Amino acid sequence: QVRFVESGGGLVQPGGSLRLSCAASGFTLDEYAIAWLRQAPGKEREVVSVISSNDGRTYYTDSVKGRFTISRDNTKNMVYLQMNSLKPEDTAVYYCATDHRSGYYSETYYLTLANFGSWGQGTQVTVSS
């Protein structure tokens, strides 16, 4: 059974950094693509970043390119999201999720929310002065 436990969120000032962690279980980490999703108050959930299965290609939504970095440690079954230069609009609950697929797909596929599920309970990130 696929399960994710997210951690590392908190309150940070604009311009600051946070590193989110996601502990995965129930599958081999590089077997599927893993996404970080987020949902801000009053907004729909969105895909923030994805690391593909196998070769670990990475994808980012435009609003976080150059500021966020996704990575994984297959030996620990962990996925991380390093977030730098945080902005108030990054405030959201952040979740891990998977597409339950291996193989190679397009950037459009990876940045489409409907392709991901099994998210965890999330971790709150608040960017405020």
C-alpha positions in Angstrom: 0.0 0.0 0.0 1.4 3.3 -1.1 1.8 5.8 1.8 3.4 9.2 2.1 4.3 11.2 5.2 5.2 14.8 4.6 7.2 17.0 7.0 9.3 20.1 7.2 6.8 22.8 6.8 6.6 25.9 9.0 6.5 29.7 9.1 9.2 31.5 7.2 9.7 35.1 6.2 9.6 36.2 2.5 12.9 35.4 0.9 13.6 32.6 3.3 14.1 28.9 2.6 12.5 25.6 3.7 13.3 22.0 2.9 10.3 19.7 2.8 10.7 15.9 3.3 8.4 13.1 2.2 8.8 9.6 3.5 7.4 7.0 1.0 6.5 3.5 1.8 4.7 0.6 0.1 6.7 0.7 -3.2 10.2 1.2 -4.5 10.8 5.0 -4.8 12.1 5.1 -8.4 9.3 2.8 -9.6 6.9 5.7 -10.0 7.0 9.4 -10.6 6.6 11.4 -7.4 5.1 14.8 -7.3 4.9 17.6 -4.8 1.4 19.2 -4.9 0.2 22.2 -3.0 -3.2 23.7 -2.1 -3.5 27.3 -1.0 -6.6 28.5 0.9 -9.5 29.0 -1.5 -7.6 27.6 -4.4 -7.4 24.3 -6.2 -4.6 21.8 -5.6 -1.8 22.1 -8.1 1.3 20.2 -9.2 4.4 22.1 -8.0 7.2 19.7 -9.1 7.7 16.1 -10.2 10.6 13.7 -10.4 10.1 11.0 -12.9 10.5 7.3 -12.4 13.8 5.6 -13.4 16.1 8.4 -14.6 14.7 11.0 -12.3 14.0 13.8 -14.7 12.5 16.9 -12.9 9.7 19.2 -13.8 8.4 22.4 -12.3 5.4 24.6 -12.6 6.4 28.0 -14.0 5.9 29.9 -10.7 8.6 28.0 -8.8 11.2 27.5 -11.6 14.6 28.6 -10.4 13.5 28.7 -6.8 12.5 25.1 -5.9 14.4 21.9 -6.4 13.0 18.3 -6.1 15.2 15.4 -5.3 15.0 11.9 -4.0 17.1 9.4 -2.0 16.3 5.9 -3.2 18.3 4.3 -0.4 16.1 6.1 2.2 12.8 6.1 0.2 12.7 9.9 0.7 11.7 12.7 -1.6 12.7 16.3 -0.8 11.6 19.8 -2.0 14.1 22.5 -1.4 12.3 25.8 -1.5 14.3 29.1 -1.7 13.4 32.7 -2.2 10.0 31.9 -0.8 7.1 34.3 -1.5 3.8 34.9 0.3 2.0 33.2 -2.6 3.9 30.0 -1.8 1.8 29.7 1.3 -0.1 26.4 1.1 -0.4 22.8 2.3 2.2 20.7 0.5 1.6 17.1 -0.4 3.5 14.2 -1.9 1.7 12.0 -4.5 2.4 9.5 -7.2 1.1 8.6 -10.6 1.5 4.8 -10.0 3.2 4.5 -13.4 6.7 3.9 -14.6 8.0 5.0 -18.0 8.5 8.2 -19.9 5.8 10.9 -20.3 5.6 14.5 -21.4 6.0 17.5 -19.3 2.3 18.2 -19.8 1.5 14.8 -18.3 3.7 15.4 -15.3 2.2 18.8 -14.5 -1.4 17.6 -14.7 -3.0 17.1 -11.3 -5.4 14.4 -12.5 -2.5 12.0 -13.1 -1.5 11.9 -9.4 -3.1 10.4 -6.3 -2.4 8.7 -3.0 -1.2 11.9 -1.3 -0.4 12.1 2.4 -1.7 14.4 5.1 0.4 17.3 3.9 2.6 19.9 5.7 1.7 23.5 6.1 4.0 26.2 4.7 3.3 29.8 5.6 5.4 32.6 4.1 4.7 35.8 6.0 6.5 38.7 7.7 
